[in-house]
Amino acid sequence: MYSLLYEGIGVQNWTYILVGITFSIYIGIAIWSRASSTKEFYVAGGGVSPLANGMATAADWMSAASFISMAGIISFAGYDGAVYLMGWTGGYVLLALLLAPYLRKFGKFTVPDFIGDRYYSNTARFVAVVCALLVSFTYVAGQMRGVGLVFSRFLEVDINTGVIIGMIIVLFYAVLGGMKGITYTQVAQYCVLIFAFMVPAIFISIQMTGNPIPQLGFGGELVDEPGIYLLDKLDGLSTDLGFAEYTEGSKSLIDVFAITLALMVGTAGLPHVIVRFFTVKLVKDARKSAGIALLLIAVLYTTAPAVAVFARTNMIETVSNQPYNSVPDWFKKWEATGLIEYFDKNNDGLIQYVADEKNNELIVDNDIMVLANPEIAKLPDWVIALVAAGALAAALSTAAGLLLVISASVSHDLIKKMINPNITEKGELLAARLSAIVAVCVAGYFGINPPGFVAATVALAFGLAAASFFPAIILGIFYKKMNKEGAITGMIIGVLLMLFYMTKFKFGWFGGGTKDDWWFGISPEGFGSIAMILNFIVSLSIMKLTKEPPKSVQEIVENIRIPINAGKATH
């Protein structure tokens, strides 16, 4: 009786149950931890423990791009997808060693606040606010669209309705709780998303290789074909269809280096990640929470290549050269979302999935690989629903962090620091909440009406962060003679060059261009490295031609790096 009831619930109802439970937890946490002061709203009162902050940072970082898209990219790019693993995890090493402790010791609420005070200029603050808004809105658009897609497929509601539901949930706990509410919500969201990512990976690893550890399973022998390794099987399937071997890379060395570097320094420059290190009590806590976050992120990131291999192998074996009339239910349901498209070019009724574009009849979006993986592998309905809840947790956690950056940039850095310095704390808190409401509405608009670059939002956001913030922050911490003229000019030149290159080669503006036209053979995803290097060159050159910063600013920079009493923050 129990098993019949259990099996009869169905994917949609399981999704309603699990999403309903998780959303209730998020809302409950927001009510429990609502912010009553600007310090609680911006930095959770500065009293978050390293463990909680590490978990919240991991959730903040692992967006819909990490949960949904990364394994999907690796599924289709194979070896070339390793650049995302190296770049995104390497960025956290930079954060832990070069940025987190010093920024925490400086003791400001936001990245624009640090840049404005370090470079003793409201112009620098304004440029940093514009860059923060560019990065954050670019990044958050993809998160809201991810929310809409999950709702569309698993709850079978319109994508636009899904985006609106996601907006309301994020709005509730971001506006009510601020950073305090978001922090403890993100702790819960990390638990949900990592559980949702690992459970199907473990199931499928056992199913295919008999090994319960996915990281080992994807390099193991197949249960059904003893003596044949999974990766060898996938290499064979890929070459049979005309694709390159899965384990062979096709990108040039310079492009691999450029993309990895851009993702690393982009990670270290993302304002919604950096702000997390202002929420702990001590400088040493900032280091600890960065280390904890790296370990927690590594759980998902070391599993993603295995998920990619499982999904790619199962997908090819399930649909390639199979009659369209007898495809499994999951295929038809994803087809309804537009993320799988089948065109019977030769009218034989078979799905021809091949590398040759002229004869290929199947178009598969990268983003379905993680979400459809449990369905393809015929896992229980509750596991399929769990993945949906995890994807929503990943998207919402990052969206909330980004929206808080947008809110703080407007209320604290623009209104408090530039427009109305005499505003009361109550007035600033109201402005922060109103800014968050407007930001959620704008993010929702981009989710419902995605611009042409939504597919490239991750690369664009990281490129913008690398090109604008990273040099200004590094030079601000480690070079006391770096002045406002150099920093401002460098940020402007870097971000404009990155915007130009991305819009030219991703969206076809300014005459467009093909892969053969890339500068230095570097793809748009990697061009943030070049823009960052130019930022450094321009900043240092302009600095040499202009006067030194005031002695008081140079002393502040010296104090940031003094190791005496380094366990305590100076502010």
HELIX and SHEET records of a PDB file:
HELIX    1   1 TYR A    2  GLY A    8  1                                   7    
HELIX    2   2 VAL A   11  TRP A   32  1                                  22    
HELIX    3   3 THR A   38  VAL A   43  1                                   6    
HELIX    4   4 ALA A   44  GLY A   46  5                                   3    
HELIX    5   5 PRO A   50  TRP A   61  1                                  12    
HELIX    6   6 ALA A   64  ALA A   64  1                                   1    
HELIX    7   7 ALA A   65  MET A   70  3                                   6    
HELIX    8   8 ALA A   71  ALA A   77  1                                   7    
HELIX    9   9 GLY A   78  GLY A   81  5                                   4    
HELIX   10  10 ALA A   82  LEU A   94  1                                  13    
HELIX   11  11 LEU A   95  LEU A   99  3                                   5    
HELIX   12  12 ALA A  100  PHE A  106  1                                   7    
HELIX   13  13 VAL A  111  ARG A  118  1                                   8    
HELIX   14  14 ASN A  122  PHE A  154  1                                  33    
HELIX   15  15 ILE A  159  THR A  209  1                                  51    
HELIX   16  16 PRO A  214  GLY A  217  1                                   4    
HELIX   17  17 LEU A  230  ASP A  240  1                                  11    
HELIX   18  18 LEU A  253  GLY A  269  1                                  17    
HELIX   19  19 PRO A  271  ILE A  274  1                                   4    
HELIX   20  20 VAL A  275  PHE A  278  5                                   4    
HELIX   21  21 VAL A  283  VAL A  319  1                                  37    
HELIX   22  22 TYR A  324  SER A  326  5                                   3    
HELIX   23  23 ASP A  329  THR A  337  1                                   9    
HELIX   24  24 ILE A  368  ILE A  376  1                                   9    
HELIX   25  25 ASP A  381  ALA A  408  1                                  28    
HELIX   26  26 SER A  409  ILE A  419  3                                  11    
HELIX   27  27 GLU A  425  ILE A  448  1                                  24    
HELIX   28  28 VAL A  454  ALA A  456  5                                   3    
HELIX   29  29 THR A  457  PHE A  478  1                                  22    
HELIX   30  30 LYS A  484  PHE A  507  1                                  24    
HELIX   31  31 LYS A  515  ASP A  517  5                                   3    
HELIX   32  32 TRP A  519  GLY A  521  5                                   3    
HELIX   33  33 PRO A  524  GLY A  526  5                                   3    
HELIX   34  34 GLY A  528  LEU A  545  1                                  18    
HELIX   35  35 LYS A  551  ILE A  560  1                                  10    
SHEET    1   A 2 ILE A 340  TYR A 342  0                                        
SHEET    2   A 2 LEU A 362  VAL A 364 -1                                        
END                                                                             
